[in-house]
Structures are given as C-alpha cells and as structure tokens.
C-alpha cells in the first residue's frame, strides 16, 4: 500500500513546494532580493524533481493537473490568508473546485488498458 501511495505523496509534496516557490518568486521582486530568490531556486528545483519522480508512476497529464491545481490553490489561499490578495467567498469556492477536481483525478484508475491482440 505504501509503495502505491509514495508517488502520490511525492506529488503532493511537490505541489506544496510549487506554492512555496511561486510565493518566493513574488517576494523576490524580480530576483533582486537574495533570500526569496534563493528560496525560489531551491524549492523550484525540488518541486520539479518531485514532479519528475511522480510521473514515473502517475500519468503525466493527471500528475501535472494535480501539481498545478494544488499548487495554485495553495498559492492563492496563502495570498488571501496573508492579506496580499483580498479575501473573496467566490475565490474560496473556485479554489475548492480546483482541489475537488484534483481529488477526482486522484480517484480515477491509473491502470493503462492493454490493447486487444490482433486476430
């Protein structure tokens, strides 16, 4: 069970890192501030490596959609929580929709169907 879950956990961690690097990118002021720039470089690298590892077991389209969706939802959620963006109930509903769609993709079977033998 853990072996099947590992790629999904790596993907989730990579999506969280995507939110971190996106936030650091905004804080770097065009890469002019050293600490946010360093955080961006490290977390972007780790996020991409994690995504690359996850797609060994998870179909690329599914993994990418989940990675982007969760990362974007966390980025917007953090921006609203910290006052960088104004809070909006509609934004919250749309973020919930993104997360719900990501969960739906996770729930779908990932097994590839084998083509029928030619007769």
N, CA, C and O atoms as CSV, one atom per row, in Angstrom:
chain,resi,resn,atom,element,x,y,z
A,1,UNK,N,N,0.822,-1.200,0.000
A,1,UNK,CA,C,0.000,0.000,0.000
A,1,UNK,C,C,0.864,1.262,0.000
A,1,UNK,O,O,0.602,2.205,-0.747
A,2,UNK,N,N,1.905,1.269,0.853
A,2,UNK,CA,C,2.772,2.434,0.923
A,2,UNK,C,C,3.502,2.663,-0.396
A,2,UNK,O,O,3.728,3.804,-0.800
A,3,UNK,N,N,3.871,1.562,-1.069
A,3,UNK,CA,C,4.572,1.687,-2.344
A,3,UNK,C,C,3.691,2.370,-3.395
A,3,UNK,O,O,4.174,3.166,-4.200
A,4,UNK,N,N,2.380,2.045,-3.377
A,4,UNK,CA,C,1.462,2.688,-4.313
A,4,UNK,C,C,1.205,4.140,-3.947
A,4,UNK,O,O,0.956,4.969,-4.822
A,5,UNK,N,N,1.264,4.451,-2.661
A,5,UNK,CA,C,0.993,5.812,-2.192
A,5,UNK,C,C,2.192,6.737,-2.337
A,5,UNK,O,O,2.022,7.954,-2.419
A,6,UNK,N,N,3.390,6.191,-2.371
A,6,UNK,CA,C,4.602,7.016,-2.389
A,6,UNK,C,C,4.615,8.039,-3.531
A,6,UNK,O,O,4.924,9.202,-3.275
A,7,UNK,N,N,4.298,7.666,-4.775
A,7,UNK,CA,C,4.313,8.676,-5.844
A,7,UNK,C,C,3.307,9.804,-5.591
A,7,UNK,O,O,3.567,10.959,-5.927
A,8,UNK,N,N,2.165,9.466,-5.000
A,8,UNK,CA,C,1.154,10.483,-4.703
A,8,UNK,C,C,1.626,11.410,-3.596
A,8,UNK,O,O,1.360,12.611,-3.636
A,9,UNK,N,N,2.321,10.865,-2.611
A,9,UNK,CA,C,2.869,11.701,-1.537
A,9,UNK,C,C,3.960,12.619,-2.064
A,9,UNK,O,O,4.046,13.781,-1.669
A,10,UNK,N,N,4.800,12.091,-2.963
A,10,UNK,CA,C,5.835,12.913,-3.597
A,10,UNK,C,C,5.182,14.018,-4.422
A,10,UNK,O,O,5.638,15.161,-4.403
A,11,UNK,N,N,4.121,13.679,-5.143
A,11,UNK,CA,C,3.413,14.677,-5.955
A,11,UNK,C,C,2.802,15.755,-5.067
A,11,UNK,O,O,2.882,16.941,-5.387
A,12,UNK,N,N,2.196,15.353,-3.959
A,12,UNK,CA,C,1.613,16.321,-3.037
A,12,UNK,C,C,2.690,17.249,-2.463
A,12,UNK,O,O,2.499,18.463,-2.398
A,13,UNK,N,N,3.808,16.676,-2.052
A,13,UNK,CA,C,4.912,17.496,-1.528
A,13,UNK,C,C,5.424,18.458,-2.604
A,13,UNK,O,O,5.753,19.607,-2.310
A,14,UNK,N,N,5.487,17.987,-3.834
A,14,UNK,CA,C,5.948,18.834,-4.942
A,14,UNK,C,C,4.971,19.978,-5.208
A,14,UNK,O,O,5.382,21.088,-5.544
A,15,UNK,N,N,3.683,19.701,-5.057
A,15,UNK,CA,C,2.673,20.750,-5.238
A,15,UNK,C,C,2.781,21.799,-4.137
A,15,UNK,O,O,2.620,22.992,-4.396
A,16,UNK,N,N,3.050,21.362,-2.917
A,16,UNK,CA,C,3.258,22.317,-1.819
A,16,UNK,C,C,4.491,23.168,-2.110
A,16,UNK,O,O,4.479,24.382,-1.904
A,17,UNK,N,N,5.552,22.527,-2.589
A,17,UNK,CA,C,6.762,23.280,-2.945
A,17,UNK,C,C,6.504,24.250,-4.093
A,17,UNK,O,O,7.133,25.305,-4.173
A,18,UNK,N,N,5.578,23.891,-4.984
A,18,UNK,CA,C,5.226,24.818,-6.062
A,18,UNK,C,C,4.634,26.096,-5.483
A,18,UNK,O,O,4.954,27.195,-5.936
A,19,UNK,N,N,3.776,25.953,-4.490
A,19,UNK,CA,C,3.193,27.134,-3.843
A,19,UNK,C,C,4.277,27.959,-3.145
A,19,UNK,O,O,4.228,29.189,-3.146
A,20,UNK,N,N,5.249,27.277,-2.554
A,20,UNK,CA,C,6.345,27.992,-1.880
A,20,UNK,C,C,7.168,28.767,-2.903
A,20,UNK,O,O,7.471,29.942,-2.697
A,21,UNK,N,N,7.534,28.102,-4.019
A,21,UNK,CA,C,8.368,28.827,-4.983
A,21,UNK,C,C,7.597,29.949,-5.668
A,21,UNK,O,O,8.181,30.983,-5.994
A,22,UNK,N,N,6.305,29.766,-5.890
A,22,UNK,CA,C,5.515,30.841,-6.506
A,22,UNK,C,C,5.436,32.045,-5.575
A,22,UNK,O,O,5.539,33.189,-6.018
A,23,UNK,N,N,5.252,31.780,-4.286
A,23,UNK,CA,C,5.218,32.864,-3.308
A,23,UNK,C,C,6.580,33.543,-3.213
A,23,UNK,O,O,6.662,34.771,-3.177
A,24,UNK,N,N,7.651,32.748,-3.171
A,24,UNK,CA,C,9.008,33.314,-3.117
A,24,UNK,C,C,9.315,34.134,-4.371
A,24,UNK,O,O,9.999,35.155,-4.301
A,25,UNK,N,N,8.810,33.683,-5.503
A,25,UNK,CA,C,9.017,34.432,-6.745
A,25,UNK,C,C,8.412,35.827,-6.628
A,25,UNK,O,O,9.031,36.818,-7.015
A,26,UNK,N,N,7.201,35.891,-6.093
A,26,UNK,CA,C,6.570,37.192,-5.899
A,26,UNK,C,C,7.330,38.069,-4.919
A,26,UNK,O,O,7.423,39.283,-5.104
A,27,UNK,N,N,7.872,37.456,-3.879
A,27,UNK,CA,C,8.603,38.203,-2.862
A,27,UNK,C,C,10.020,38.606,-3.312
A,27,UNK,O,O,10.640,39.482,-2.710
A,28,UNK,N,N,10.520,37.963,-4.367
A,28,UNK,CA,C,11.901,38.231,-4.802
A,28,UNK,C,C,12.048,39.569,-5.515
A,28,UNK,O,O,13.166,40.033,-5.739
A,29,UNK,N,N,10.932,40.189,-5.872
A,29,UNK,CA,C,10.958,41.485,-6.550
A,29,UNK,C,C,11.853,41.430,-7.793
A,29,UNK,O,O,12.799,42.204,-7.937
A,30,UNK,N,N,11.522,40.489,-8.686
A,30,UNK,CA,C,12.302,40.355,-9.927
A,30,UNK,C,C,13.704,39.843,-9.684
A,30,UNK,O,O,14.646,40.249,-10.364
A,31,UNK,N,N,13.847,38.949,-8.714
A,31,UNK,CA,C,15.127,38.346,-8.335
A,31,UNK,C,C,16.126,39.360,-7.782
A,31,UNK,O,O,17.335,39.140,-7.849
A,32,UNK,N,N,15.630,40.458,-7.242
A,32,UNK,CA,C,16.532,41.475,-6.683
A,32,UNK,C,C,16.752,41.297,-5.182
A,32,UNK,O,O,17.629,41.944,-4.609
A,33,UNK,N,N,15.965,40.426,-4.535
A,33,UNK,CA,C,16.127,40.172,-3.102
A,33,UNK,C,C,16.717,38.778,-2.927
A,33,UNK,O,O,16.113,37.798,-3.362
A,34,UNK,N,N,17.882,38.671,-2.300
A,34,UNK,CA,C,18.609,37.395,-2.253
A,34,UNK,C,C,17.871,36.238,-1.569
A,34,UNK,O,O,17.825,35.140,-2.123
A,35,UNK,N,N,17.296,36.453,-0.390
A,35,UNK,CA,C,16.687,35.334,0.326
A,35,UNK,C,C,15.481,34.748,-0.413
A,35,UNK,O,O,15.429,33.533,-0.604
A,36,UNK,N,N,14.512,35.564,-0.834
A,36,UNK,CA,C,13.407,34.972,-1.596
A,36,UNK,C,C,13.870,34.334,-2.911
A,36,UNK,O,O,13.296,33.340,-3.355
A,37,UNK,N,N,14.896,34.901,-3.524
A,37,UNK,CA,C,15.434,34.324,-4.761
A,37,UNK,C,C,16.027,32.950,-4.484
A,37,UNK,O,O,15.816,32.017,-5.259
A,38,UNK,N,N,16.765,32.817,-3.390
A,38,UNK,CA,C,17.346,31.528,-3.015
A,38,UNK,C,C,16.254,30.506,-2.693
A,38,UNK,O,O,16.330,29.353,-3.117
A,39,UNK,N,N,15.242,30.936,-1.943
A,39,UNK,CA,C,14.116,30.044,-1.628
A,39,UNK,C,C,13.438,29.598,-2.922
A,39,UNK,O,O,13.095,28.426,-3.074
A,40,UNK,N,N,13.247,30.536,-3.852
A,40,UNK,CA,C,12.656,30.196,-5.149
A,40,UNK,C,C,13.481,29.138,-5.866
A,40,UNK,O,O,12.941,28.125,-6.311
A,41,UNK,N,N,14.777,29.364,-5.979
A,41,UNK,CA,C,15.641,28.435,-6.724
A,41,UNK,C,C,15.629,27.034,-6.114
A,41,UNK,O,O,15.534,26.041,-6.835
A,42,UNK,N,N,15.727,26.957,-4.801
A,42,UNK,CA,C,15.760,25.646,-4.141
A,42,UNK,C,C,14.421,24.936,-4.258
A,42,UNK,O,O,14.367,23.763,-4.628
A,43,UNK,N,N,13.342,25.642,-3.944
A,43,UNK,CA,C,12.028,24.979,-3.950
A,43,UNK,C,C,11.545,24.678,-5.371
A,43,UNK,O,O,10.863,23.675,-5.583
A,44,UNK,N,N,11.881,25.516,-6.336
A,44,UNK,CA,C,11.501,25.224,-7.723
A,44,UNK,C,C,12.214,23.964,-8.213
A,44,UNK,O,O,11.618,23.121,-8.884
A,45,UNK,N,N,13.486,23.848,-7.871
A,45,UNK,CA,C,14.251,22.664,-8.260
A,45,UNK,C,C,13.674,21.406,-7.616
A,45,UNK,O,O,13.445,20.403,-8.293
A,46,UNK,N,N,13.440,21.464,-6.307
A,46,UNK,CA,C,12.886,20.295,-5.603
A,46,UNK,C,C,11.485,19.949,-6.103
A,46,UNK,O,O,11.134,18.775,-6.217
A,47,UNK,N,N,10.688,20.971,-6.399
A,47,UNK,CA,C,9.334,20.739,-6.902
A,47,UNK,C,C,9.358,20.031,-8.255
A,47,UNK,O,O,8.592,19.096,-8.488
A,48,UNK,N,N,10.235,20.481,-9.134
A,48,UNK,CA,C,10.347,19.853,-10.460
A,48,UNK,C,C,10.891,18.426,-10.353
A,48,UNK,O,O,10.425,17.526,-11.053
A,49,UNK,N,N,11.869,18.224,-9.482
A,49,UNK,CA,C,12.396,16.863,-9.288
A,49,UNK,C,C,11.302,15.934,-8.766
A,49,UNK,O,O,11.176,14.800,-9.228
A,50,UNK,N,N,10.523,16.407,-7.820
A,50,UNK,CA,C,9.429,15.596,-7.288
A,50,UNK,C,C,8.393,15.271,-8.346
A,50,UNK,O,O,7.918,14.138,-8.425
A,51,UNK,N,N,8.038,16.260,-9.162
A,51,UNK,CA,C,7.091,16.012,-10.246
A,51,UNK,C,C,7.654,14.967,-11.206
A,51,UNK,O,O,6.944,14.063,-11.647
A,52,UNK,N,N,8.931,15.107,-11.519
A,52,UNK,CA,C,9.577,14.142,-12.411
A,52,UNK,C,C,9.563,12.729,-11.837
A,52,UNK,O,O,9.360,11.758,-12.567
A,53,UNK,N,N,9.779,12.619,-10.531
A,53,UNK,CA,C,9.734,11.301,-9.891
A,53,UNK,C,C,8.310,10.742,-9.890
A,53,UNK,O,O,8.107,9.549,-10.115
A,54,UNK,N,N,7.339,11.600,-9.639
A,54,UNK,CA,C,5.944,11.149,-9.558
A,54,UNK,C,C,5.438,10.622,-10.899
A,54,UNK,O,O,4.655,9.672,-10.939
A,55,UNK,N,N,5.886,11.239,-12.001
A,55,UNK,CA,C,5.360,10.805,-13.300
A,55,UNK,C,C,5.935,9.474,-13.765
A,55,UNK,O,O,5.565,8.979,-14.830
A,56,UNK,N,N,6.823,8.897,-12.990
A,56,UNK,CA,C,7.247,7.527,-13.289
A,56,UNK,C,C,6.103,6.549,-13.060
A,56,UNK,O,O,6.032,5.501,-13.702
A,57,UNK,N,N,5.200,6.904,-12.128
A,57,UNK,CA,C,4.102,6.010,-11.761
A,57,UNK,C,C,2.725,6.581,-12.050
A,57,UNK,O,O,1.762,5.829,-12.196
A,58,UNK,N,N,2.622,7.893,-12.135
A,58,UNK,CA,C,1.334,8.564,-12.350
A,58,UNK,C,C,1.349,9.128,-13.767
A,58,UNK,O,O,2.346,9.727,-14.171
A,59,UNK,N,N,0.268,8.952,-14.538
A,59,UNK,CA,C,0.243,9.519,-15.890
A,59,UNK,C,C,0.539,11.022,-15.870
A,59,UNK,O,O,0.069,11.746,-14.993
A,60,UNK,N,N,1.313,11.472,-16.836
A,60,UNK,CA,C,1.778,12.852,-16.892
A,60,UNK,C,C,0.634,13.861,-16.806
A,60,UNK,O,O,0.694,14.791,-16.001
A,61,UNK,N,N,-0.388,13.694,-17.609
A,61,UNK,CA,C,-1.498,14.657,-17.613
A,61,UNK,C,C,-2.164,14.767,-16.257
A,61,UNK,O,O,-2.473,15.866,-15.796
A,62,UNK,N,N,-2.384,13.629,-15.619
A,62,UNK,CA,C,-3.002,13.619,-14.298
A,62,UNK,C,C,-2.084,14.265,-13.270
A,62,UNK,O,O,-2.521,15.112,-12.492
A,63,UNK,N,N,-0.818,13.871,-13.263
A,63,UNK,CA,C,0.139,14.406,-12.292
A,63,UNK,C,C,0.302,15.915,-12.461
A,63,UNK,O,O,0.314,16.656,-11.478
A,64,UNK,N,N,0.426,16.363,-13.697
A,64,UNK,CA,C,0.628,17.784,-13.940
A,64,UNK,C,C,-0.593,18.596,-13.517
A,64,UNK,O,O,-0.460,19.649,-12.892
A,65,UNK,N,N,-1.781,18.105,-13.859
A,65,UNK,CA,C,-3.011,18.816,-13.477
A,65,UNK,C,C,-3.132,18.921,-11.960
A,65,UNK,O,O,-3.510,19.971,-11.440
A,66,UNK,N,N,-2.819,17.858,-11.258
A,66,UNK,CA,C,-2.891,17.872,-9.794
A,66,UNK,C,C,-1.820,18.793,-9.219
A,66,UNK,O,O,-2.092,19.576,-8.308
A,67,UNK,N,N,-0.609,18.699,-9.749
A,67,UNK,CA,C,0.507,19.530,-9.282
A,67,UNK,C,C,0.180,21.016,-9.431
A,67,UNK,O,O,0.337,21.794,-8.490
A,68,UNK,N,N,-0.272,21.395,-10.612
A,68,UNK,CA,C,-0.609,22.799,-10.873
A,68,UNK,C,C,-1.824,23.222,-10.049
A,68,UNK,O,O,-1.826,24.300,-9.454
A,69,UNK,N,N,-2.850,22.381,-10.014
A,69,UNK,CA,C,-4.079,22.738,-9.311
A,69,UNK,C,C,-3.864,22.951,-7.823
A,69,UNK,O,O,-4.293,23.963,-7.268
A,70,UNK,N,N,-3.204,22.006,-7.179
A,70,UNK,CA,C,-2.963,22.136,-5.742
A,70,UNK,C,C,-1.993,23.285,-5.460
A,70,UNK,O,O,-2.189,24.053,-4.518
A,71,UNK,N,N,-0.956,23.397,-6.276
A,71,UNK,CA,C,-0.013,24.499,-6.101
A,71,UNK,C,C,-0.681,25.859,-6.254
A,71,UNK,O,O,-0.429,26.771,-5.466
A,72,UNK,N,N,-1.525,25.993,-7.259
A,72,UNK,CA,C,-2.228,27.260,-7.475
A,72,UNK,C,C,-3.201,27.544,-6.336
A,72,UNK,O,O,-3.284,28.673,-5.853
A,73,UNK,N,N,-3.930,26.532,-5.912
A,73,UNK,CA,C,-4.888,26.717,-4.815
A,73,UNK,C,C,-4.177,27.145,-3.531
A,73,UNK,O,O,-4.641,28.046,-2.831
A,74,UNK,N,N,-3.063,26.506,-3.228
A,74,UNK,CA,C,-2.309,26.874,-2.029
A,74,UNK,C,C,-1.714,28.277,-2.146
A,74,UNK,O,O,-1.677,29.021,-1.166
A,75,UNK,N,N,-1.254,28.635,-3.331
A,75,UNK,CA,C,-0.674,29.963,-3.538
A,75,UNK,C,C,-1.727,31.050,-3.319
A,75,UNK,O,O,-1.474,32.033,-2.623
A,76,UNK,N,N,-2.899,30.872,-3.911
A,76,UNK,CA,C,-3.972,31.856,-3.748
A,76,UNK,C,C,-4.467,31.868,-2.307
A,76,UNK,O,O,-4.716,32.933,-1.741
A,77,UNK,N,N,-4.610,30.684,-1.712
A,77,UNK,CA,C,-5.041,30.614,-0.315
A,77,UNK,C,C,-4.082,31.331,0.610
A,77,UNK,O,O,-4.508,32.067,1.500
A,78,UNK,N,N,-2.778,31.121,0.408
A,78,UNK,CA,C,-1.773,31.792,1.230
A,78,UNK,C,C,-1.819,33.298,1.022
A,78,UNK,O,O,-1.722,34.065,1.979
A,79,UNK,N,N,-1.967,33.717,-0.225
A,79,UNK,CA,C,-2.024,35.156,-0.522
A,79,UNK,C,C,-3.238,35.802,0.153
A,79,UNK,O,O,-3.148,36.924,0.650
A,80,UNK,N,N,-4.360,35.103,0.170
A,80,UNK,CA,C,-5.534,35.648,0.858
A,80,UNK,C,C,-5.330,35.645,2.373
A,80,UNK,O,O,-5.706,36.602,3.050
A,81,UNK,N,N,-4.737,34.578,2.905
A,81,UNK,CA,C,-4.525,34.467,4.351
A,81,UNK,C,C,-3.563,35.523,4.874
A,81,UNK,O,O,-3.695,35.974,6.012
A,82,UNK,N,N,-2.597,35.921,4.053
A,82,UNK,CA,C,-1.603,36.902,4.484
A,82,UNK,C,C,-1.959,38.332,4.069
A,82,UNK,O,O,-1.207,39.264,4.357
A,83,UNK,N,N,-3.084,38.508,3.403
A,83,UNK,CA,C,-3.528,39.846,3.025
A,83,UNK,C,C,-2.935,40.386,1.743
A,83,UNK,O,O,-3.170,41.541,1.389
A,84,UNK,N,N,-2.166,39.563,1.038
A,84,UNK,CA,C,-1.589,40.004,-0.237
A,84,UNK,C,C,-2.694,40.155,-1.283
A,84,UNK,O,O,-2.657,41.057,-2.120
A,85,UNK,N,N,-3.669,39.260,-1.220
A,85,UNK,CA,C,-4.851,39.342,-2.082
A,85,UNK,C,C,-6.072,39.470,-1.192
A,85,UNK,O,O,-6.095,38.920,-0.091
A,86,UNK,N,N,-7.083,40.185,-1.650
A,86,UNK,CA,C,-8.287,40.305,-0.833
A,86,UNK,C,C,-9.042,38.968,-0.767
A,86,UNK,O,O,-9.082,38.208,-1.735
A,87,UNK,N,N,-9.631,38.709,0.390
A,87,UNK,CA,C,-10.441,37.504,0.571
A,87,UNK,C,C,-11.731,37.652,-0.211
A,87,UNK,O,O,-12.304,38.738,-0.287
A,88,UNK,N,N,-12.179,36.555,-0.787
A,88,UNK,CA,C,-13.440,36.528,-1.515
A,88,UNK,C,C,-14.057,35.144,-1.370
A,88,UNK,O,O,-13.378,34.131,-1.535
A,89,UNK,N,N,-15.340,35.109,-1.063
A,89,UNK,CA,C,-16.032,33.824,-0.958
A,89,UNK,C,C,-16.015,33.115,-2.310
A,89,UNK,O,O,-15.864,31.895,-2.372
A,90,UNK,N,N,-16.169,33.877,-3.391
A,90,UNK,CA,C,-16.128,33.262,-4.719
A,90,UNK,C,C,-14.761,32.643,-5.001
A,90,UNK,O,O,-14.680,31.544,-5.550
A,91,UNK,N,N,-13.684,33.343,-4.629
A,91,UNK,CA,C,-12.341,32.767,-4.801
A,91,UNK,C,C,-12.229,31.466,-4.030
A,91,UNK,O,O,-11.697,30.476,-4.532
A,92,UNK,N,N,-12.735,31.479,-2.805
A,92,UNK,CA,C,-12.678,30.285,-1.969
A,92,UNK,C,C,-13.447,29.132,-2.609
A,92,UNK,O,O,-12.990,27.989,-2.581
A,93,UNK,N,N,-14.609,29.425,-3.183
A,93,UNK,CA,C,-15.389,28.382,-3.863
A,93,UNK,C,C,-14.650,27.847,-5.090
A,93,UNK,O,O,-14.635,26.640,-5.331
A,94,UNK,N,N,-14.047,28.734,-5.852
A,94,UNK,CA,C,-13.302,28.283,-7.032
A,94,UNK,C,C,-12.067,27.470,-6.643
A,94,UNK,O,O,-11.727,26.494,-7.311
A,95,UNK,N,N,-11.394,27.875,-5.558
A,95,UNK,CA,C,-10.256,27.095,-5.070
A,95,UNK,C,C,-10.720,25.710,-4.636
A,95,UNK,O,O,-10.060,24.711,-4.922
A,96,UNK,N,N,-11.864,25.653,-3.942
A,96,UNK,CA,C,-12.423,24.360,-3.539
A,96,UNK,C,C,-12.724,23.507,-4.771
A,96,UNK,O,O,-12.550,22.289,-4.745
A,97,UNK,N,N,-13.171,24.144,-5.836
A,97,UNK,CA,C,-13.422,23.419,-7.085
A,97,UNK,C,C,-12.154,22.841,-7.676
A,97,UNK,O,O,-12.153,21.714,-8.170
A,98,UNK,N,N,-11.066,23.611,-7.631
A,98,UNK,CA,C,-9.779,23.121,-8.133
A,98,UNK,C,C,-9.328,21.912,-7.325
A,98,UNK,O,O,-8.926,20.893,-7.887
A,99,UNK,N,N,-9.397,22.033,-6.002
A,99,UNK,CA,C,-8.976,20.934,-5.136
A,99,UNK,C,C,-9.881,19.722,-5.339
A,99,UNK,O,O,-9.406,18.586,-5.349
A,100,UNK,N,N,-11.178,19.960,-5.500
A,100,UNK,CA,C,-12.114,18.856,-5.758
A,100,UNK,C,C,-11.809,18.141,-7.067
A,100,UNK,O,O,-11.885,16.915,-7.142
A,101,UNK,N,N,-11.470,18.898,-8.083
A,101,UNK,CA,C,-11.109,18.286,-9.370
A,101,UNK,C,C,-9.814,17.487,-9.245
A,101,UNK,O,O,-9.693,16.406,-9.823
A,102,UNK,N,N,-8.853,18.009,-8.499
A,102,UNK,CA,C,-7.599,17.273,-8.278
A,102,UNK,C,C,-7.879,15.962,-7.552
A,102,UNK,O,O,-7.317,14.924,-7.900
A,103,UNK,N,N,-8.740,16.009,-6.551
A,103,UNK,CA,C,-9.100,14.786,-5.825
A,103,UNK,C,C,-9.819,13.803,-6.752
A,103,UNK,O,O,-9.622,12.592,-6.651
A,104,UNK,N,N,-10.638,14.319,-7.637
A,104,UNK,CA,C,-11.323,13.455,-8.602
A,104,UNK,C,C,-10.347,12.761,-9.528
A,104,UNK,O,O,-10.515,11.580,-9.829
A,105,UNK,N,N,-9.327,13.478,-9.987
A,105,UNK,CA,C,-8.305,12.861,-10.840
A,105,UNK,C,C,-7.554,11.774,-10.081
A,105,UNK,O,O,-7.227,10.731,-10.647
A,106,UNK,N,N,-7.282,12.015,-8.806
A,106,UNK,CA,C,-6.594,11.012,-7.987
A,106,UNK,C,C,-7.456,9.759,-7.846
A,106,UNK,O,O,-6.936,8.643,-7.809
A,107,UNK,N,N,-8.767,9.947,-7.769
A,107,UNK,CA,C,-9.670,8.815,-7.557
A,107,UNK,C,C,-9.834,7.945,-8.804
A,107,UNK,O,O,-10.256,6.793,-8.701
A,108,UNK,N,N,-9.510,8.479,-9.966
A,108,UNK,CA,C,-9.661,7.699,-11.202
A,108,UNK,C,C,-8.620,6.588,-11.264
A,108,UNK,O,O,-7.520,6.733,-10.732
A,109,UNK,N,N,-8.969,5.472,-11.920
A,109,UNK,CA,C,-7.967,4.404,-12.075
A,109,UNK,C,C,-6.819,4.881,-12.957
A,109,UNK,O,O,-7.028,5.627,-13.914
A,110,UNK,N,N,-5.601,4.443,-12.626
A,110,UNK,CA,C,-4.427,4.856,-13.402
A,110,UNK,C,C,-3.861,3.735,-14.253
A,110,UNK,O,O,-2.860,3.921,-14.945
A,111,UNK,N,N,-4.486,2.590,-14.205
A,111,UNK,CA,C,-4.004,1.451,-14.979
A,111,UNK,C,C,-4.235,1.694,-16.462
A,111,UNK,O,O,-5.310,2.136,-16.868
A,112,UNK,N,N,-3.223,1.405,-17.265
A,112,UNK,CA,C,-3.374,1.501,-18.714
A,112,UNK,C,C,-3.995,0.210,-19.213
A,112,UNK,O,O,-3.613,-0.883,-18.797
A,113,UNK,N,N,-4.958,0.354,-20.110
A,113,UNK,CA,C,-5.568,-0.838,-20.690
A,113,UNK,C,C,-4.649,-1.400,-21.751
A,113,UNK,O,O,-4.082,-0.668,-22.563
A,114,UNK,N,N,-4.514,-2.704,-21.730
A,114,UNK,CA,C,-3.684,-3.378,-22.733
A,114,UNK,C,C,-4.503,-3.518,-24.021
A,114,UNK,O,O,-5.676,-3.887,-23.968
A,115,UNK,N,N,-3.899,-3.229,-25.168
A,115,UNK,CA,C,-4.639,-3.386,-26.425
A,115,UNK,C,C,-4.961,-4.851,-26.658
A,115,UNK,O,O,-4.200,-5.746,-26.290
A,116,UNK,N,N,-6.110,-5.068,-27.278
A,116,UNK,CA,C,-6.531,-6.433,-27.593
A,116,UNK,C,C,-5.596,-7.007,-28.648
A,116,UNK,O,O,-5.189,-6.301,-29.570
A,117,UNK,N,N,-5.250,-8.301,-28.515
A,117,UNK,CA,C,-4.369,-8.909,-29.511
A,117,UNK,C,C,-5.032,-8.928,-30.876
A,117,UNK,O,O,-6.240,-9.130,-30.997
A,118,UNK,N,N,-4.215,-8.713,-31.903
A,118,UNK,CA,C,-4.739,-8.740,-33.278
A,118,UNK,C,C,-5.083,-10.166,-33.666
A,118,UNK,O,O,-4.360,-11.112,-33.355
A,119,UNK,N,N,-6.217,-10.290,-34.359
A,119,UNK,CA,C,-6.600,-11.646,-34.766
A,119,UNK,C,C,-6.347,-11.897,-36.211
A,119,UNK,O,O,-6.618,-12.992,-36.704
